[in-house]
Amino acid sequence: MALAHIIVTVAAALWVGFSAYSILTRAAFVVEPLTEYGVPRSWWPWLGAAKAAGALGLLVGLFVPVVGVAAAIGVVLYFTGAVVTVLRARSYKTVAYPVMYLVPAAAALVLGVLA
């Protein structure tokens, strides 16, 4: 199970890190939906920083397990909030996108707790 934990955690960290990079560089495929959902532009740097911190925390958690669990909890909460935001905006066709980030983070959390 340790190998599965490492693989899933690294994959989740890379995926969340990509999401952080995308929002911090204001990639159109990220910021256009954020605008549609009504997320203020002033929040975007903070959201990107939260994602980056979560990705880094997942990686640090491979060496300091409590940090990894805390980071995974934070990332799961972040993307749960993203799912809620998308649903509140009634953008049902795009709800799969935050779920694609939520699932690996949740898997990393479960494997981190079990490790």
C-alpha positions in Angstrom: 0.0 0.0 0.0 2.9 2.4 0.5 3.7 2.4 -3.2 0.1 3.1 -4.0 0.2 6.0 -1.5 3.3 7.5 -3.1 2.0 7.2 -6.7 -1.4 8.6 -5.9 0.0 11.4 -3.8 2.6 12.5 -6.3 -0.1 12.3 -9.1 -2.5 14.4 -7.0 0.2 16.9 -6.1 1.2 17.3 -9.8 -2.5 17.7 -10.8 -3.3 20.2 -8.1 0.0 22.0 -8.9 -1.0 22.2 -12.6 -4.3 23.7 -11.4 -2.4 26.3 -9.3 -0.2 27.2 -12.2 -3.2 27.5 -14.5 -5.0 30.0 -12.3 -1.9 32.0 -11.4 -1.0 32.4 -15.1 -4.7 33.1 -15.8 -5.1 30.4 -18.4 -8.3 31.1 -20.3 -9.8 27.6 -19.7 -9.7 28.3 -16.0 -10.4 32.0 -15.6 -13.3 32.2 -18.1 -15.4 29.7 -16.0 -14.4 31.5 -12.8 -15.8 34.7 -14.3 -19.0 32.9 -15.3 -19.3 31.4 -11.7 -19.0 34.9 -10.2 -15.7 34.4 -8.5 -14.1 37.8 -8.0 -10.8 38.4 -9.7 -9.3 39.6 -6.5 -9.6 36.0 -5.2 -7.8 34.4 -8.0 -4.2 34.8 -6.6 -5.3 33.6 -3.2 -7.0 30.5 -4.8 -3.9 29.8 -6.8 -1.7 30.2 -3.7 -4.0 27.8 -1.8 -3.7 25.2 -4.5 0.1 25.6 -4.7 0.3 25.2 -0.9 -1.9 22.1 -1.1 0.3 20.6 -3.8 3.5 21.3 -1.9 1.9 20.0 1.3 1.0 16.7 -0.4 4.6 16.2 -1.4 6.0 17.2 2.0 3.5 14.7 3.5 5.4 11.9 1.9 8.2 12.7 4.5 6.0 14.2 7.3 2.7 12.3 7.2 0.8 14.7 9.4 1.5 17.5 6.9 0.3 15.3 4.0 -2.9 14.5 5.8 -3.5 18.2 6.6 -2.8 19.2 3.1 -5.0 16.5 1.6 -7.8 17.6 3.9 -7.3 21.2 2.7 -7.3 20.2 -0.9 -10.4 18.1 -0.5 -12.2 21.0 1.2 -11.0 23.4 -1.5 -12.3 21.3 -4.4 -15.5 20.4 -2.5 -16.0 24.2 -2.4 -15.3 24.3 -6.1 -17.9 21.7 -6.8 -20.4 23.6 -4.7 -19.6 26.8 -6.6 -20.1 25.2 -10.0 -23.4 23.7 -8.9 -24.6 27.0 -7.4 -23.8 28.6 -10.8 -25.9 25.9 -12.4 -23.1 25.0 -14.7 -23.8 21.3 -14.6 -21.8 20.6 -17.8 -18.6 21.7 -16.1 -19.0 20.1 -12.6 -16.8 17.2 -13.7 -13.7 19.5 -13.8 -13.4 20.2 -10.1 -14.4 16.5 -9.4 -11.3 15.5 -11.5 -9.2 17.2 -8.9 -11.2 16.2 -5.9 -11.0 12.5 -6.5 -7.2 12.1 -6.5 -6.9 14.3 -3.5 -9.5 12.3 -1.6 -7.6 9.1 -2.6 -4.3 10.6 -1.4 -6.1 11.5 1.9 -7.5 8.0 2.4 -4.2 6.3 1.5 -2.3 8.8 3.8 -4.5 8.0 6.7 -4.2 4.2 6.2 -0.4 4.4 5.7 
